[in-house]
Each structure stands twice: as structure tokens, then as C-alpha cells.
Amino acid sequence: NVKQLRGKTIYTDVKNKGANPEYILRYLLAVPGVNVCACGADGQTPLHLAALAGQAEALRLLLSVPGVDACCRNAAGEVPLQLAEVWGHSACVNLLKSAGG
């Protein structure tokens, strides 16, 4: 589990860097033992954050990780698909539906 001590997930750090998030995310996903289903201090997983922000390419990368659960729930009990639908991120909705979310 690569969840950091500050209560952030890998995706939280990636989206806050302002650089090419897909490049950084690909790099971080190559780290052995990375847990893309870890919740940050805000109770969100990287999948939730990508769906909420409408980051379809980041979501696609996260969903490609073996064993990832597209139906994982955040602290409020929401699945990523719900967040993508509420915010009107149709590309993310389609990705999540095709992943079983």
C-alpha cells in the first residue's frame, strides 16, 4: 500500500502536481504493491477522485490495474459511477459502466 502518511492517495498527489497526470500516474502504478483502492483522509479512493474530476484517461489507467474494484465505496457510501453521473462526466460514466461499476 503506497498510501502516504499525510492521508493522501496516489491520485491526490498526482492531480495536485499540475504536471502531466497520466504520465505520473503510469509511473506510480508501476510501483510494486501500490493500492489504487486506498482511501485518503477525505474518504475518497483514486477512482472516486478521477470520476469526480472527469479525468477519463486517469480513470482508464486506474481501471486497468488487476484486481481494482470499480464498485468500491467511499466514506459516504458512494461508488465512482455515482459521482461521474452527478457531475455529468459521460466519458467516465461509460468507462465505469463497462468495468462493471
N, C-alpha and C positions, 0 to 999 in steps of 0.2 A: 504494500500500500504506500503510495507516494504522496499521500495527503500530508500537507505541511503542518507544522506546529501552530502556525498562525490561524488555523481553521479554514484555510483556503483549499480549493481543489486545483487540479492542474489546469482546468479550463478557466477558472477565475484568474489565475496568473497570466495565462495566455491572452485573454481578452483585455487585460489591463496594461499589457506591454505596448500596444499600439503598433507593433510590427506586423509582419505577415503571420496572422494567427494560424493558418493552415500549416505553414512550414514549421512553426514552433510546436504545434500540436503533433505533427508527424514525428518530430524528434522526441518529444516526451512519451509518445505512445510506444516508442521502441525501447524504452527503459523496462527491463525485466521487473515484473511484479507490480506494475502500475495498476491502480484500481480506478477505473473510469466510473464506477458506481458509488464512489465515496461521496458523502455529503459534506459540504462546507459548513462554516459556522452559521450561515443563513438557512441551512437545511436543504439546499439545492444540490443536485448532482450536476456534473458537467453536461449530461444530456438535457436536463431542465434548463440550464443556462443557455445552451446553444439554441434550444427550441424557443425560449423566451426572447432571445435576441434576433431570431430569424436567420441564424447562421447555418444555412443548409449544408455548405461544404464541410464545416466543422462537425455538424451532426452526422453527416455521411461517414466521416472518419471515425467518429466515436462508435457508431453502429457497426463498423467493420471489425471491431475488436471481438475476438472469440469470447463467448460467454456473456456478453453485455445483455442486460435486461432492458428492453425498450419500454417495459411496463413498470419500471421501478418508481417508487413513490417518494416525493419529497416530504419534508416535515409537516406540510399541510395536507398530505394525503393525495396530492395531485400527480398525475403521470405527465411526462413531457408532451404527449399529444394534446392534452387539455390546454396547456399553455400556448402551444403553437396555434391551436384553433382560436382561442380567445383573442390573441394578438394578430390574427389574420395572416399568418406566415404559411401560405399554401404549399410552398416547396417543402417546408419542414413537415407539414401535415402529411403530405404524400409519402415522404421518406419513412416517417414513423408508422403510418398505416401499413406500408409494405414490409416493415420489420416486425409487424405483429403488435404494434403499440396501440 
